[in-house]
């Protein structure tokens, strides 16, 4: 049975299902291209004007592949204006065009430039240079970072000079969606300790730069002394305010912009004692207008939730020690959802603890910014000298109202592992509006199959039937997938060591 016919039959079957609205209705694969293999670097740009654009890099060859709605390759457009040896590349996608940001070095000068491309990957106008930095050495580490607001109307580029470890120099460049300069500043941020770290850096819809700075005691121990750092577009200095967590022992800190309610959500797991077990979740709601704490809330995880959430080798007490916060999703009414996943590694029968897993020296764990560490590339990771097995297990979803009161909690059970790489484990979250869909691989009868489970606004979990239209030989990498519309996602996959892509429709 050919691929198109099998998809038609599957779609007809799903239309008769009571869960057809949110379930995966079809999966369409691109044909593998000869140039693309396991070593191909890529970025899924998005859906532009009905086309699906994917950037690909093979050695010194940079190109964008354009696919139609059936994932048929229409064209492969070389990006000849990008220097062969670029340092980093980023995309900001819009409905019918995208902005390509690229960083490269010539002699002792690092350049940051941008170009706008249409849905055919053709230049609109000419590339423009945004900034330069003089360095005294050749390096493959990026200097500039691009972040974009939720409505994509504000783009902020920043770089950090940490030559003085006690006083970091930030350069911030704020643009609108037409790349017109709104603000440009050079400003200092005092660093009290070498173990000071930063959360993710974000920019809100008004162009305010926001992140949190915190101290992690020891080489990779618990978090203390958390400060909220903001910079309004016209401000010439950072505002640094203590979050007020006191002596509470916290874990990794996550921050989320709530543009609808003009505030920031700051969350982290907490302990009762150093190197103890995770007891629950600590959350602070931060008001942007007053630049002060609105509310703090502590959620203690009960034993019944622990019993459901714990992984295979965990106990009720240690149930959440391997969980990491992956997403904070805001609701229009001020409430929010928090999604976390159990992730850990084992090596030659010995399990790493949470602090080893988060330690950049091992090359594992979630990517967070440290001034003394360059985040890893997921395609070229350093796993150390030991054979390592990566695990990704249960997913926990917590729903809160606008006052941070817990409304419901639920757990999607799964058990995944792979050796020497984590490319095929973990999950992709697809928000279809009415439900959150989680796509992940599970072994069934020695075959790795893509599963779809969803959770409703009321916390009800639906496990959809196994997707039987999966062509044999395709290995999905859902953790690198990208939602490109309210009902579509593009997921990379490997087929006989070739890189290809699958469009998943809901």
C-alpha positions in Angstrom: 0.0 0.0 0.0 1.5 3.3 -1.0 2.1 6.2 1.4 -0.7 8.5 0.2 -3.4 5.7 0.2 -2.4 4.6 3.7 -2.7 8.2 4.9 -6.2 8.6 3.3 -7.4 5.4 5.0 -6.1 6.5 8.3 -7.7 9.9 8.0 -11.1 8.4 7.2 -10.8 6.1 10.2 -9.9 9.0 12.5 -12.8 11.1 11.3 -15.1 8.5 12.7 -13.3 8.6 16.1 -14.8 10.7 18.9 -11.3 12.1 19.6 -10.6 13.1 16.0 -10.4 16.8 16.8 -7.1 16.6 18.7 -5.6 13.4 17.6 -2.9 13.1 14.9 -4.8 12.7 11.7 -1.9 12.2 9.3 1.8 12.1 9.0 3.5 13.0 5.8 7.3 12.4 5.2 9.7 14.2 3.1 12.0 12.2 0.9 15.5 11.9 2.2 18.0 14.1 0.4 21.4 12.8 -0.5 23.2 15.7 1.2 21.5 15.3 4.5 22.7 12.8 7.2 23.3 12.4 10.9 25.8 15.2 10.9 23.6 17.8 9.2 22.9 20.8 11.4 19.4 22.1 10.9 16.7 24.5 12.1 13.0 24.2 11.3 12.2 27.8 10.4 8.4 27.5 10.1 5.4 27.8 7.7 5.8 30.8 5.4 3.1 31.6 2.8 2.0 27.9 2.6 5.6 26.6 2.3 7.6 24.8 5.0 11.2 26.1 5.3 14.1 24.3 6.9 17.6 25.6 7.2 20.4 23.0 6.6 24.2 23.2 7.1 26.6 20.5 5.8 30.2 21.6 6.4 30.6 24.8 4.4 27.3 24.4 2.5 24.3 26.5 3.8 20.9 26.2 2.3 17.2 26.3 2.9 15.0 23.5 1.7 11.4 24.4 0.7 8.6 21.9 1.0 5.0 22.1 0.0 2.0 20.8 2.0 2.7 17.2 1.0 6.4 17.6 2.1 7.5 17.4 -1.4 10.8 19.2 -1.8 10.2 22.2 -4.1 13.6 23.8 -4.0 16.9 23.9 -2.2 18.1 27.5 -2.1 21.8 28.1 -1.3 22.5 30.9 1.1 25.5 32.3 -0.7 25.5 35.6 1.2 26.3 33.8 4.5 30.1 33.2 5.1 31.0 29.6 4.9 32.3 29.6 8.4 29.6 31.3 10.4 29.5 31.1 14.2 25.8 31.0 14.8 22.5 31.5 13.0 18.9 32.3 14.2 15.6 32.8 12.6 12.5 34.8 13.5 9.5 33.6 11.4 6.5 35.6 10.3 3.5 34.5 8.2 5.1 35.2 4.8 8.7 36.0 5.5 11.5 35.5 8.1 14.5 37.3 9.4 17.8 35.4 9.4 20.4 36.6 11.9 23.9 35.3 11.4 27.2 35.8 13.3 30.6 35.3 11.7 34.2 36.3 12.2 36.6 37.9 9.8 40.1 38.2 11.1 39.8 39.8 14.6 36.3 41.1 14.1 33.0 39.3 14.9 30.1 40.5 12.9 26.4 40.3 13.6 24.2 40.7 10.5 20.6 40.1 9.4 18.7 39.4 6.2 15.0 39.1 5.4 13.8 36.2 3.3 10.5 35.6 1.6 8.6 32.3 1.5 10.8 31.2 -1.5 14.0 31.9 0.6 14.9 34.8 -1.6 16.4 38.0 -0.2 14.1 40.9 0.4 16.5 43.8 0.1 20.2 43.4 1.1 21.7 42.0 4.3 22.5 44.6 7.0 25.2 44.7 9.6 23.9 45.2 13.1 27.0 45.2 15.3 30.6 44.2 15.6 32.9 43.0 18.3 36.7 43.0 18.2 38.4 39.9 19.6 42.0 38.8 19.8 41.5 35.2 18.8 39.6 32.8 16.5 36.7 31.2 18.2 33.7 29.1 17.3 31.7 30.2 20.4 28.9 32.7 19.7 29.0 36.2 21.3 25.5 37.4 20.3 22.1 36.0 21.4 18.8 36.8 19.7 15.5 36.6 21.7 12.0 37.6 20.5 8.8 38.7 22.2 5.7 36.5 22.2 4.0 38.7 19.6 7.2 38.9 17.5 7.0 42.7 17.4 10.2 43.1 19.5 13.6 41.5 18.8 16.4 41.9 21.3 20.0 41.1 20.6 22.5 41.1 23.5 26.1 40.2 24.2 27.9 39.9 27.5 31.5 40.9 28.2 32.7 39.0 31.3 36.3 40.1 31.2 35.8 41.7 34.6 34.2 38.8 36.6 32.8 41.2 39.2 31.1 43.6 36.7 29.7 42.2 33.5 29.2 44.6 30.5 26.0 44.0 28.6 25.3 45.4 25.2 21.6 45.4 24.2 20.1 46.2 20.8 16.3 46.4 20.6 14.5 46.3 17.2 10.9 46.2 16.0 9.8 43.6 13.5 11.0 45.8 10.6 14.5 45.9 12.2 14.3 49.5 13.0 16.4 50.4 16.1 14.3 51.2 19.2 17.0 51.2 21.8 20.7 50.5 22.1 22.6 50.5 25.4 25.8 49.4 27.1 25.3 48.8 30.8 27.0 47.0 33.7 25.7 44.3 36.0 27.5 43.7 39.3 28.3 40.0 39.9 28.9 39.3 43.6 30.1 35.7 43.3 31.7 33.4 40.7 28.8 31.0 41.3 26.3 33.6 40.1 24.1 32.2 37.3 21.4 33.5 35.1 18.0 32.0 34.1 16.8 32.2 30.5 16.8 35.7 29.1 13.4 37.0 27.8 11.9 40.1 26.3 8.3 41.0 26.7 5.9 42.5 24.2 6.8 46.1 25.3 10.6 45.4 24.8 11.5 45.0 28.5 14.6 42.7 28.9 14.0 40.4 31.9 15.8 37.5 33.6 16.8 36.3 37.1 20.2 36.2 38.7 20.9 33.7 41.4 23.7 32.1 43.4 24.2 28.4 43.2 26.2 27.5 46.3 29.2 25.2 45.7 30.0 23.9 42.2 26.4 22.9 41.4 24.4 22.9 44.7 21.2 24.5 45.8 20.0 28.0 44.7 19.9 31.0 47.0 19.8 34.8 46.7 17.5 35.2 43.7 17.2 38.6 42.1 14.8 39.7 39.3 16.7 41.8 36.7 14.8 44.0 34.3 15.7 46.7 31.8 13.0 48.8 30.2 13.6 49.9 26.6 14.7 53.5 27.5 16.5 52.6 30.7 20.3 53.1 30.9 20.8 50.7 33.8 19.5 47.4 35.1 16.9 47.3 37.9 18.0 44.5 40.3 15.4 43.5 43.0 15.6 40.7 45.5 12.8 38.2 44.8 12.3 37.7 48.6 12.7 33.9 48.7 14.6 34.3 52.0 16.5 31.2 53.1 14.3 28.8 51.2 16.3 26.1 49.4 15.5 26.2 45.7 16.4 24.2 42.7 16.7 25.5 39.1 14.7 28.7 38.4 12.4 29.2 35.5 10.9 32.5 34.4 8.0 33.2 32.1 6.5 36.4 30.7 2.8 36.8 31.2 2.1 39.5 28.6 -1.7 39.3 29.0 -1.5 40.3 32.7 1.7 42.4 32.7 3.6 40.2 35.0 6.3 37.6 35.3 6.0 34.0 36.7 9.1 32.7 38.5 9.0 29.0 39.6 11.4 26.4 40.9 11.3 23.2 42.9 12.3 23.5 46.5 13.9 21.3 49.3 13.6 21.3 53.1 17.4 20.6 53.4 20.5 20.6 51.3 20.8 17.7 48.9 17.4 16.5 50.2 14.4 15.4 48.3 12.2 17.8 46.3 9.2 18.7 48.4 7.2 20.8 46.1 7.1 23.9 43.9 7.8 27.5 44.9 6.3 30.2 42.7 6.5 34.0 42.8 4.2 36.3 40.7 6.1 39.5 39.9 4.3 42.6 38.9 5.9 44.5 36.0 4.3 47.9 36.8 5.5 48.1 40.4 8.6 45.9 39.8 7.8 44.1 43.0 6.4 40.7 44.2 2.7 40.3 43.9 2.4 37.0 45.6 4.3 33.9 46.5 2.9 30.4 46.7 4.2 27.0 47.9 2.8 23.8 46.5 3.6 20.7 48.6 3.4 17.6 46.5 1.1 15.0 48.2 1.9 11.3 48.5 -0.8 10.3 46.0 0.7 12.5 43.3 4.2 11.2 44.2 3.0 7.6 43.8 1.8 8.3 40.3 4.7 10.5 39.2 7.6 8.4 40.4 9.8 6.7 37.9 10.7 3.0 37.8 13.6 3.2 40.2 12.3 6.0 42.5 10.5 5.8 45.8 7.6 8.0 47.0 10.1 10.3 48.8 12.4 10.6 45.9 9.6 10.8 43.2 10.4 14.3 42.0 14.2 14.3 42.3 14.6 13.7 38.6 12.0 16.2 37.4 12.9 19.3 35.5 10.6 22.2 34.5 10.2 22.2 30.7 7.3 24.7 30.0 5.2 27.4 31.7 2.1 28.1 29.6 0.1 31.2 30.5 -3.7 31.4 30.3 -5.6 34.6 29.4 -7.3 34.7 32.8 -4.0 34.9 34.6 -3.7 31.2 35.4 -0.9 29.0 34.0 0.2 25.5 33.4 3.5 24.1 34.4 4.9 21.1 32.6 7.9 19.0 33.9 9.5 15.8 32.9 11.6 13.2 34.6 15.1 13.0 33.1 18.3 11.3 34.4 21.3 9.4 33.2 23.0 6.1 34.3 26.5 5.0 33.5 27.7 1.4 33.8 25.0 0.7 36.3 25.6 3.8 38.4 23.0 6.5 38.5 24.1 10.2 38.4 22.4 12.3 40.9 20.4 15.5 40.1 23.4 17.8 40.6 25.7 15.7 38.3 23.0 15.7 35.7 22.8 19.5 35.8 26.5 20.0 35.8 27.8 21.4 32.5 31.1 19.5 33.0 29.3 16.3 32.2 27.5 17.7 29.1 24.1 16.6 30.3 21.0 18.3 31.7 18.9 21.3 30.7 20.6 24.3 29.0 20.9 27.2 31.3 23.3 30.2 31.0 26.4 30.4 33.1 28.9 33.2 32.4 31.7 30.6 32.6 30.1 28.0 30.3 29.0 28.0 26.6 25.8 25.9 26.1 26.2 22.7 24.2 25.0 21.9 20.7 22.6 19.0 20.9 24.1 17.6 17.7 27.7 17.6 19.0 27.5 16.9 22.7 30.3 15.7 25.0 29.3 12.7 26.9 32.5 12.1 28.8 34.6 8.9 29.0 31.9 6.5 30.2 29.1 4.7 28.3 26.0 6.6 29.2 22.3 5.7 29.1 19.8 8.6 28.9 16.4 8.3 30.5 13.2 10.3 30.0 10.2 9.2 31.9 6.9 10.6 33.2 5.5 14.0 32.3 3.7 16.0 35.1 1.2 18.8 34.3 0.1 21.2 37.0 -2.7 23.7 36.4 -2.9 26.9 38.5 -5.5 29.7 38.7 -4.5 33.4 38.6 -3.8 33.4 42.3 -1.4 30.4 42.0 -3.8 28.0 43.6 -3.4 24.5 42.3 -6.6 23.5 40.3 -5.5 20.0 39.2 -2.5 17.8 38.6 -2.0 14.8 36.4 0.8 12.6 35.1 1.3 11.1 31.6 3.2 7.9 32.2 6.1 6.8 29.9 9.5 5.2 30.1 12.2 5.9 27.5 15.9 5.3 27.3 18.7 5.3 24.8 22.4 4.8 24.9 25.0 7.5 24.1 22.4 9.9 22.8 19.1 11.5 23.9 17.9 12.5 20.4 15.1 9.9 20.2 13.7 10.3 23.7 11.8 13.0 25.6 8.8 14.7 23.8 7.3 17.5 21.8 4.5 19.6 23.2 1.9 20.7 20.7 -0.7 23.2 21.8 -3.8 22.8 19.6 -5.8 25.3 21.6 -8.3 22.9 23.2 -5.7 20.4 24.4 -2.0 19.9 25.0 -0.7 17.0 22.9 2.5 15.2 23.8 4.3 13.3 21.1 7.0 10.8 22.1 8.5 7.5 21.1 7.8 4.2 22.9 8.9 0.6 22.1 6.1 -1.7 21.2 7.0 -5.2 20.1 10.5 -4.2 19.4 9.4 -1.3 17.2 9.8 2.3 18.2 6.5 4.0 17.5 5.4 7.6 17.9 2.7 8.0 20.5 0.2 10.8 21.0 -1.3 11.5 24.4 -3.2 14.7 25.3 -4.4 16.5 28.4 -7.6 18.6 28.4 -8.2 22.0 30.1 -9.8 20.0 32.9 -6.8 17.7 33.4 -8.3 14.7 31.6 -5.7 12.5 29.8 -6.5 10.8 26.5 -4.3 8.1 25.2 -4.9 7.8 21.5 -4.4 4.6 19.6 -0.9 3.8 18.3 -0.2 5.6 15.0 -0.2 2.7 12.6 0.6 4.8 9.6 4.2 5.1 10.7 6.5 3.9 8.0 9.0 1.4 9.1 12.6 2.7 9.3 11.7 6.2 10.3 13.1 7.2 13.7 11.4 10.3 15.1 13.3 13.0 17.1 10.2 14.7 18.7 12.3 16.8 21.1 13.6 18.8 18.1 10.2 19.2 16.5 8.5 22.6 16.1 4.9 23.6 16.0 4.4 25.6 12.8 0.7 26.4 13.0 -2.2 25.8 15.4 -2.7 22.3 14.0 0.7 21.3 12.4 4.1 20.3 13.6 7.3 19.4 11.8 9.4 16.7 13.4 12.9 15.6 12.2 13.5 11.9 11.7 16.2 9.6 10.5 15.7 7.1 7.7 18.7 4.8 7.0 21.1 7.4 8.4 19.5 10.1 6.3 17.9 13.2 7.8 14.3 13.9 6.7 11.2 15.5 8.1 7.7 14.6 8.9 4.7 16.9 8.9 2.2 16.0 11.6 -1.4 17.2 11.2 -3.9 17.2 14.0 
